[in-house]
Amino acid sequence: MVSISAVTIGDRELDRHLELATAKLLGFRYRSGRRAQPETGTTGSDESATLGGRRIAYRPLQSLDAARSGGAEEREWSLVERVREIHPKDDLYTDVEHHVLRVVRRGIQLYYEIHQSYEQASGLDRLKAANRAGELSASQTPELEKKLEAASAASLFALGCFVLARLQDYEREASEGLSFALEAPEELPLGSTSGSLHAGLHYVYEAIDRHARDDASLVKALRDAARELAERLRATQHSLEHLDFYTRYHYRVEPDGVLIAGFELPEIRSGSDILVPEKRPGEVVGNHIAKLEATRIAQRLACYDAERQSNPFVELGGFVFTFIGDGSPGTGKTTLIQMIVTLLRDYTRVAGLPLHYRNFSIDEISDYQGRSGQNAKHFCQELLDPRAVGFGTIDDVDQVCGNRNDKNASAGQLEVTAVFMQEFAGANTVVRGNTSFGLFSNHPEKVDDALRQRMQSRFLVDGPKTHEDFTDLFHILLGTSWSLAPGAGYEPLVAQRVREVIREKYAEHDRPGSPALREIFERTLGGKIEVDETLSWRDFGAYLHALYEHDARFTGRAIKNIADGVRARIMDFDLPEEWLGERAHFFGKPYETRVAMLQELRGEITPELVIQEINRYAESETRYAEASQQRAFEERTRQIVLDARARKAAAEHEI
């Protein structure tokens, strides 16, 4: 496996090329319709026009027909002047025009910086120096040519990738309605630093010249040109040699927040591509604890740092990698999923992070041996991609994943169970903080015990429960179509404000609800809590051990999940609205600064908090066990009734 090194490119590095990049923006020479030729009088950043006394042998990506290229002359082209001509009556640039020109100039600066980095890493700078001194041997000439091509391809791709990333969401709404399309660049000569850059800039010039008529079309033309340019080079990478001197590094351009990773395009998937109905927390009725935890999951994922491939909440606690939500049909599991995705789209857009969302359903189970496991593996790998935020759901998990004790489970279901167990908590599982997986089920007792215990967090999705909940639900469904008096003392959706009721919900777990668990609690901790006696580690150990003796499934993994829940509770705070509203307030700050800001909001561990988390977990396991026993009882009862009817029918038949 090739080791990838991270390189940060800041203003100091880019400013070394500022003057040259500005000059290229103002004017560059290019022979339109023919292979580009290097400039005469090249600067220190350009190479000589000859290799060992002969003209450079260019290798274009796609040769032009000789008849088309005949007669073309080299001339001066200016991106600055062409953009000015969009609004010829105005001597000043619009804000959009000014922005895109600065983006292109910074892309040119990056072009030269990547080219220079490649030269130093590959030894190309020494080959060029030997060539200029007339000391290049004939055996070194092919190496010089191939490394020049690789350097130019990598640098030009970086330019296109940078411009695309910076303009990907810029003026998106205004330009989405435009329908023009660009042709891919026919020729990109890669034999010289200036020649390849001028060819790329000329392609951008042609896109602007043909399609830019206002701000919106200018942005679209430039964005599409950058994409086509990058795609063209991406498709050609396999025909080039010595690219490892570029691909072994990942370049982070600060403070723009753009990552250049080999020949990977920045468009993994944006939140706008995820077709999930929008649901806001205020539209989710009941399910207060589940709603709060779902909100936390969205906020924590948005804090991921793609450059460091880490998340402050993984370090400080409070990050939920896996969770399970269970409840009866119609209680709001699907609505919760929609709410999480909606919040993730909002938060990742502010944070400048791409977003993956996928649901793994029963359709992924295949009749072919091994295919179901491959589908599950691909599902996990796509969402675990460290370059993006990932959120994956497995709805109706009891149907998708087979229980190893269920004789009716198919081979495909068992394959999926094995893959998820390995991916969620296997020996090679790495939690970076960019991905969360959520399992949802109407019958969690059917889920394999080992898989269910791999869920760090679990919450009951029980839907509307109170008078206010049912009133709010009916108001949401009909309120826009029916003018009806609210009634004395009723204010719509006030009861759905999580913070106003969540403390009462957590307080319900001060003591277990199950009679068996309550007896254990009173025997081990109840007396000390009543007299306000200080609890010790040994006291909590006694309670946990008693729970294990009551239910052997209460293993060390259960203790770890409880500890994760406690750490999540001390990080149980809302990120301030201003942090989520504008990138500069939080997401745009250095990683260490963000960690310090979050530490200031962290709470403290208290005995009450720990007891609530132990009881919540224990009650969830008891709920699953009781549901399983009830199902077994009902199935056994049904079988006894059928047997009795069969015996009666047989006796009557004999008579």
N, C-alpha and C positions, 0 to 999 in steps of 0.2 A: 504494500500500500504506500502510495506517495504521500509524504508528509506535507501538509499545507501550512505555510507561514502567513501570518497576517501582517500587512504593511499599511500604516496610516499615512495618508498624503494630506497634509494640511496647507494652509495658506502660504507658509514659508517656502514649501517646495514648489507650489504652483506659481508663486510670484516671480520665480526665477525666469519663467517663460511668458510673463505678462506682456512685455513690450513686443515680443515676436508674435504672440497670439493676436494682439491688437492690430498689428500690421497686416496679418493674414485676413482679419475681418474686414479691414479697410480695402484691401486689394490683393489678389493673387493672380498669377499667370497660368493659363491652362489652354492646351490645344484641344478644343472641343471636337469630338468625333475621331480623334487619333490618340494613340498612347501618349500619356503625359510625359513631358521631358523635364529633367531637373533644371532648376533655375541656374543661370550663370551667376557667378559671384555668390556662392553659397555661404551661409553663416556657419559658425562653429557647430550648430546643431545639425547641419546637413552634411551628406557625404559627397565625395567627389563623383563626377559624372562618368568616370572611367574606372574600369577594373583591370589592373595589370596592363594598362596601356590600350584597352579596347572599350568600346561602348558597353554599358550595362545591358545584359540580356534580360528584358522584362518577360515575365510570365503572367499575362492578364488572366483574370478569372474566366472571362469569356471573350474570345476574340471577336473583333468587329469585322464586318465584311469590308474587304479592301475598297470596294467601290464606294461604300458609305463614307469611309474615312478620307478618301482622296480629296485634296484641295483644302482641307481644314487648316486654319491658321491659329497660331498661338495669340491670345489676346488677354487683356486685363478684365478681371471680374471683381465686383465689389458687393458683398452681402449687405453692407451698411447702406450703400446707395440704392440697392434694389428694395430694401425694406422701406427706405424713405419714399420711394415712388408709389407705395401703396396709398398714401395720403399726400399727393403732391402739393396740395394747397396749404398744407400745414408744415411749417419749418421745424416743429418740434415732434419728437416721437411720442406715440401713445405709451401708456404704462406697459401694455402688453408687448409692444415692439421693443421697448427698452429692455424688458425682462428677457425676452427670447434671445436678443443679441448678446446679452451678458451670459446667458446659459451656453450659447454656442462658443463664445470666447473662452469660457472656463473649460469647455470640452476640448478646445484646441490646446489649452495649457496642459490638460491631462494627457492629451495625445503625445506631446513632447516629453512629459515626465515619464510616462510608461515606456516610451521608446528609449529614453536615456537609461531607465532602470534595466530594461532588457539588455541593452548594450553592455552595461557593467556586469550583469550576471552571466551573460553568455560568452564574454570575451570579444564581442563584435567591435567594441571600441578599439581594441588592439589590432584587429584585422584592418579596420578603416585607417588607423594611423600608419600601419605598414604599407597600405595601398597608396596613401598620400605621399609617403616617403619613397615610393618606387621599390619597396623591399618585399612586396607580396609575391610569394612563389606561385607557380602555376597550379600546384596541388592544393593551395589554399583558396583559390578563386571560387570553386563551387561552394565551399563552406561559407564564404563571404556572401555570395549571391543568396543562398538559402536562408541565412540568418537575417539578411536585409529584408527578405520577403516575410519571414516570421515576425520580425519586429514591427514592420509596417502593418501587417494584418492585425496583430494584437493591439497596437496603438489605435488603429482606425476603429476596431470593434469597441474599444474602451470609449472612444469619443461618441460613437453612436449610442452605446449603452447608457452613458452618462446623460446625454441629451434626452433620451427616451425616459429615463427614470425621473429626471427633473420636470419633465413636461407631462408625465403620465396622467396626473390628476389636475393639471393646471388648465383652467377654463374648460373643464370637461363638459359641463352641461351646455355651454354655448356652442361647442364644436361637435357635439354628438349627432346633431341633425344633419350634418353635411355628408354627402354621399360620394364624393370623388375618391378615386383610388390611384395610387402611384404604381408605375412599373418598376420592377427591380433594376438596380444599376447593371448595365450591360458589361461595363469594363471597369476594373479597379486595378490599375498597375501597382505592383507592390515592390518595385525595384529600387525605390529611393524614398527618403523621408518626405521630401517636398512633393514628389510626384504622386504618392498615394494620398497625402493630405489634400492636395489640390483637386484630385479626382473626387474625393469625398465631399469637399466643399462645393465643387461644381454641381454635383448631384443634388445637394441641398439647395443651391441657387436655382437650378432648373425647377425643382418642386415649388419653390416660392414664386418663381416667375410665372408658372403655369396656373397655379391654383390660389395664391394668396390675394384676396380682394379686400379683406378687412381683418380685424383682430382674430376672430374665431377661425377663419380659414387659414390665417398665418400659423396659428398654433397647430392646427391639424396637419397642415402641409409639412411643417418642420418635424412634428412628432412622427408622422408616417414615414418621412424620409429617413429619420434616425432608425426607425424599426427595420425598414427595408435594407438599409445599409448594414446594420448589425446582423440581420438574418442572412444576408448574402455572404458575409465573412464567416458566420457560424457554419454555413453549409460547406465552406471551402477549407475549414481547418484541417480535415483529414488528409488533404493533399499537400500539406506543408510539413516541413521537418523543423526540429529544434524548438518546438513550441513549449516544451516542458520548462524552459527558462521563464516563461510567462505564466503557465497554468499552475505551477507549484506555489504561486503566491495569490493571496486574496487582498485586493487593494480597497481600503476604506477611505473615501474622500470626505474629509471633514472641512467645514461644518455642514456640508450638504447632506450628509448621512447616506451617501450612495455607495453601495458595495459592488465592486467589479470582481466577479468570481469566474475566472476562466472565460469560456464563451457562453455562459448562461445569461439569458435575458432577464431583466428585472420583473417581467410580467409573469409571475407565477400564477396568481389569481387575485384579483382585487375584490373587495367586499361587494362592489356593485354587480359582480358576476354571479353572486350567490342568490339564487331565486328562492328565498324563504319569506313568507309573509311577515310584515313588520309588527312586532308586539312590544309595547312599553310596559315597564313594571306596574304602572297604575292600571293597566288593562288585565292583569293577572289577578284573579279573584281568589282570596284565601291563600293557602300554601305559604304562610308567612316565612317560616324558616327555610323552606325550599327556595323561595323567591330571593331571600337574602343571600343564601349560599350561591345561587346561580349568578346573582349580580357580582358577588365577590370573584367568582371564577372568571368572568369577563374582564373585570378590572385588573386582576393579577396577570392574566395572559397578555394584556396590552402593555405591561411593564417590561416585557422581554427585550433584551438588548441583542440584536442580531450580530453585531460586531464581536462581542465577547461570548456570544452564544450562552448567555446565562440570564437569570432573572433574580432581582433582589429578594423576591419572596421565597425563592428556594433557599437562599442564604439565611434570611431572617425568620423563616417559617411562615406558614399560611398558604403555601401553594398546594393546590389539589390536582394531582396528576390523574387520578381515577376516582369516580364516584358512581353511586347507583341510586336511582330514584324509583320508588315503587308506589303503587296505588291502584285502586279499582279503575275500570274503564270509565272515561269521561271526567276524571278528576283534574286534568290539566297538564299531563306530562308533555304532550305535543306543544302546548302553549308555552311551557317553560323552555323547551328547546328553541322555539321561535324567538323568545325573549332574549336568550343568551346570544343567539346569532345576531339579532338586531343590535344589541349593545356592543358586541365585538366589531361589527361593521363601523359603528360610530367611533369607538375608542382606537381601533387600529388605523383608521383614516387620520386621526389627529396625531397618532404616534408615528405615522409614516411607514407602517409595516404591512406587507402583503398578508392575506388571510386565506387559509384553506378551511373549507367545511365539507365534510362528507358524512353520509349516513350509511351504515352497513346493515343491509336488510336480508330477509330470507331469500331474496333473488340471487344473492351471492353464493348460495349453497348449490353445488354442482353434482350431477350424477357421476362425473368422471373422477376417478380416484386421484387425490392430491390437488385437484383444481380448487376446491373450497379453501384448503389451507393456503394456497398461493394467493387467492383473492384476499384472505384475511391479512396475509403478510404484506401485500401491496397496499392495502388500506392503511395499515399502521405506518409503513415506511413513508408513504406520501404525506401523512399528517405530521410525522416526526421530523420532516425536513427542517434543518436548523436555520434555513434562510427565511422562514415564514412562521407566522402564528397558525397553529392547527387546532381545530376543534372537531372531534369525531363523536358520533352518537351511534349506539346500537339499540334501536328501538325494538321492543318485544324480544329482548335478549333470551328469554326462556325458550323461544322458538328457534332462534338463530344458533345458540350454543347448546350442545347436547350435554346432559348430565351423565357422567360416567356410570352411574348406578341405574340409569334408565335403559332397559333392554330395547325400547322402541326408538332410541336415538340413532340417527343415521350415521354412516361413516363420515360424511361431510360435516355434520354438526360437531362430531367429536374432534375432527381435524381443526375446526375453527376454535373450539374450546382450548385445545392444546396450544395453538398459536397465540391466542390472547393471554393465556396464563404466562407464557414465556415473555411476551412483549411488555406486559403490564408490570411484572415483578419477577423477571428472570435474572440470571447471573449477569447478562450483558445489558440490562436495562439502565439507561442513562437518562436522568430527568434534568433537562436543561431549563425547563420553565417556559417553553414555547408551545406546549401541547397539553390538552386535557381530553380525556375520554370519558363519556357519560353513558352508562347503561340504564335503560328504562324498561320496566316490566310490570305487567298486571299480576304476575305470579312469581315473585322473586324466590319463593321456596323451591321452584323447579330448577333454578340455576345451580350449577355445580358448586358445592360448598367451597372448594378451593378457589374457584374463580371469584365467587362473591366475597371471600375474605381478602382478596387482593384489592378491593375497593377501599381507598383511604377514607372516603366520606360517604355517608348514606343518609337519605332523608325521605320522609313519608310525604307523598303527594296525595293529600286527602281532599283537595278541592274545597268548595265553599262549605262552611260549618255553622256559621252564626246567622242571625236574622239579617244583620247588615250585609254579610257576604251574599246571601241570596238576593237581597234588594239590589246590591251593586251589579251583580251578574245580569239581572233582568234589565237594569237601566242601561248597561253597556250594549246589550243586544237590541233593545228597542228605543233607547233614548233619543236617537237621531231621527226617528220616524214618528214619534208619538209625544205630543206635548201633554204631560201629566204632572199634577202637583206633587212635589217631593214628599210631602207629609211632615207633620210636626217633628222637629228635632232631627230631621234627616238631611245630611249633606252628602251628595254623591261622592263615592270613592275615598272618603276620609278614612274609612276602616282599612283600606288597602295600602295605607302609608306604613311601610314595614317598621320603621323606627318607633312608631307610637305603640306598637303591640308586641314587638319581638322580645322585650324583656319578660313579659308575662309568659310567652311561649317557652322560653328557656327555663323559666322558673318552674314550669310544670315537671321538669326533670330533676328537681331538688330531691325527690324521692321517686323510686320506680313505681309505675302503675300496675305492673303485674304482681299478683299476690305472692307468688313464689320468690320473685326478686325482692319485693318489699321485705319479706321475712329475712332474707340474707342481709339486706342493707341494715335493718334494725339490729340484727344480731352482731354485726361487725362494726358499724359506724354510727348507727342511730343514737345510741346513748351518749356518745362523746359530742355529737353535734348539738344535742338537746341542752347539755350543760355548758356549751361553748368552750369545750376543752380543745387545746391546740392539737391538731392532728399531726402525725408523723409519717415518714416513709413506710414504717412497719404497719401502720394502720391501713394505709391504702393497699399495701401488699396483701394484707389479710383479706380485704374486700375482694381484690382481684382473684386471689387463690380460691376463695369461697365460690366465686362465680365460675371458675374453672371446674370445681368439683360438682357444681350443679349442671354444667354443660361442657362436655369435653371439647367442643369446638371453640371454646374461649381460649385460644392458644396465644403464643408469643406474637403472632401476626396481629391478633386482635389488640394486644397491648400497644403495638406500634401504631396501629390506626387511631387508637384513643389518644396517644401522645401527639400524633399529627393533628388531630382535632383540637387539642388544647393549644398547640402552637398557632393554629388557624384562628382560634378565638382571641388570642392576645393581639393578633393582627387584624381583628375584626373592626375595621373602620372604613368609612367611605373616603375615597380619594376626593379632595376638594374639587368642586365644580370647575374652578379656574384651571386646575391641572388638566382636567379632561377636555377643556374647551379650546385650549391653544397650546401648541407644541412647545413653545418657548418656556412656558411656566413649569414644565416637569419633564416631558419626554425628550426635549431637546437638550437637556442638561447632561453633563458628564455622569458616567455610571456611579462613581463614588459619591457625587453630590446627591443623586437620587436615593442611594442607600441611606445616607445620613438624613435626608428629609423623611423617609419612611420610618427610620428608627425613632424619630421624635414623636411619631404618632402611635408607636407600639405601646400596648398596655402591659399589665402585670398578671402573673398567674396567681389565682386565689383558690382556696379549698373549694368554694362553691362552684367555681368554673370547672374544676377537675371532676367533681362529683357529677355535675350535669353531663359532662361528656362521657363518663363511664356509664351512667344510666342510659343515655341516649343509645349508645352502642349496644349495651346489653339488651335493652328493650327491642331494638331492631332484630337482633338474633332470635329473641323469644318470639317476636311477631312472626318471623319466618318459620320457626319450628312449629308454632301453634297452627299456622296456616297449612303447613305440610301434614301435620297430624289430622287436621280437620278434613283435608282432601282425602287422606288415606281412610279415615273413618267413613266418609261419604261413599267412597268407592267400595269399601268392604260391605257397607250396609246395602248398597245397590246390588252387589253380587249375591248377598244372602237373600234379598227379596226375589231376585231372579231365580235363584236355586229353589226357593220355596214354591214359586209359581210353576217351575218346571216339574217339581215332584207332584204337585197337585194335578197338573195337566196329565202327567203320566198315569197317576192313579185313576183318574176319571176315564182315561182311554182304556185301561185294563178292564174297568167295570163294563 
